[in-house]
Amino acid sequence: MAGRARRWALAVIAVALLAYGVVDDLMTQVRLHHTQVSVGATRAALRRSTHRLADTDRTLAQVTSRKEADQTTVNEVSGELASAQEQLGKAKQGLELQNLDLATLGTCVSGVQQAEADLQAGQHQQAIAAIGQVAPSCQNLQSGGPGGPVYPFDFPDPDVIDAGGTYFAYGTNAAGGNIQIIQSADLAHWTTVGDALPRLASWASPGSTWAPGVAHRAGRFLLYYTALDASAPGARQCISVATATRPQGPFTDATSAPLVCQSALGGSIDPAPYTGPGGKQYLVWKSIGGSGQPATIWAQALAASGTAFARGTTPVVLLRPTQSWEGAVVEGPFMWSVPGGYELFYSANNWNTASYAIGVAVCSGPLGPCTKPSSGPVYASQADLEGPGGASVFMDTSGNGWLAFHGWLPGAVGYPNARLLFLRPLSSLGALPAVPAHGGAPSPASHRGHRPRHRRVHHAA
């Protein structure tokens, strides 16, 4: 009995242990399942958190981008506001200036209107007087400060001389007469003198008197100019000469025929006198071009009187258009002496455009030969003017060289706009070509060191 009881007890214990193991295994499986479910839920939550974090990052990036864009906009608006405030200040100042200048403007406009009315009525002297009276007022309105035009009305192809400390400038025909003339004591303030040539030669027609050049010789002044010979077949441009005892004239042209015409070459224009070795006088000019010949710059010696060419001489070619910037045109020549030779200033391209410009050739003698040391102009359109041309050179009372020329105001290029008178110190042009003393190849060099020794080549006594 005792053994059976023990066996039953062992069996019961075994069954109990087995049951416990089964229950424990089931509990373990249940806990494992719960753990797996929890891990799955945690992973799902992590994925949702990761997605939300990514969304948050994107939103943050968008917000940051919008903030940067907003800041850029704020900066731009601030800049525009500052600019607008600056412009408003300038506009206010301009309005104040306009209010201050209304009287000056009225004086200028009324004077010009009066001059136009006088011209239409054939009252040329009254028109000149009207222009002269309002020139200071019109200049005050037009002046843009240093470097701007020095005279407010049309004044093409200027030539300036110093006559006893007073400067006289001569220009192509306009409201101021057949040959305009103005004067100045300081090169900054100019007053209208009138018409240097109130009466043309008997063979010349009015309205086409261009490009004057003046020389002082043997106690009298000689005015070379272009005129239209309407009596010739088809009309032609020719060069004549008038004389006066004073620089302000009036000049008288008693010639019965032009000095030179070159009809076969399209006519002759743009004369400019100059002085060679020993005080000998010369004239340089342009033929327009014709008979298969291009526009050409010529020179010839003058007789002692200056009113005719020297006996036995013939014209010599100095220059023709050979460079692209010249536009197949060379004209408006002006020769002056420098140590070792001569410089020939000239204009090129279309006079009625902003492409017009000033070039310089160097010449070994008064009749050449001349060469072009550079491939471009020495003075072309600038920020404050366009199409410079018609240049001439003169010396001031201190011995400094100046370039006088005409130019259009920016945005007002081409006829019928005015070509205004500008002055520039030659030193401001930078390095001009130097003339070799013994005819060698020219080399670029500045003349600033020796410019005061330049001779006044076409105003010698």
Secondary structure as UniProt FT lines:
FT   HELIX           2..120
FT   TURN            121..122
FT   HELIX           124..142
FT   TURN            146..147
FT   STRAND          159..163
FT   TURN            164..165
FT   STRAND          166..171
FT   TURN            175..176
FT   STRAND          180..184
FT   STRAND          190..195
FT   TURN            202..203
FT   STRAND          205..217
FT   TURN            218..219
FT   STRAND          220..229
FT   TURN            230..231
FT   TURN            233..234
FT   STRAND          236..244
FT   TURN            247..248
FT   HELIX           263..265
FT   STRAND          268..275
FT   HELIX           277..279
FT   STRAND          281..287
FT   TURN            291..292
FT   STRAND          296..302
FT   TURN            304..305
FT   TURN            311..312
FT   STRAND          316..319
FT   HELIX           324..326
FT   TURN            327..328
FT   STRAND          330..338
FT   TURN            339..340
FT   STRAND          341..348
FT   TURN            351..352
FT   TURN            354..355
FT   STRAND          357..363
FT   TURN            366..367
FT   STRAND          370..371
FT   STRAND          386..395
FT   TURN            397..398
FT   STRAND          401..408
FT   TURN            410..411
FT   TURN            415..416
FT   STRAND          420..425
FT   HELIX           426..429
FT   STRAND          433..434
FT   TURN            437..438
FT   STRAND          443..444
FT   TURN            448..450
FT   HELIX           451..453
FT   TURN            457..458
//
